[in-house]
Amino acid sequence: MDDPITKIGIGAGSGLVGIMLGWLGFKAKVENLQTDMTALKKNVRYQDTCLEVHKAVDSRLKAIEGMQTEMRDDIKLLIRR
């Protein structure tokens, strides 16, 4: 009959080796992801894009406010008649 402690030791040892290999693989994937994000930050221009979108939204908002003011004045003129 085999010794159960030996079987447990073999399973635990192979499990630890698997955990270590998995951790090293995971660590390499995380490092690759970090380098990809760093390269992406250099190539993508978030700030410039955000500023241009903000300018466009501001100009459209001013146009809408101008139309609303004009409509309000027209309504007031119609009510006075």
Buried (B, 14 or more C-beta within 10 A) or exposed (E): EEEEEEEEEEEEEEEEEEEEEEEEEEEEEEEEEEEEEEEEEEEEEEEEEEEEEEEEEEEEEEEEEEEEEEEEEEEEEEEEE
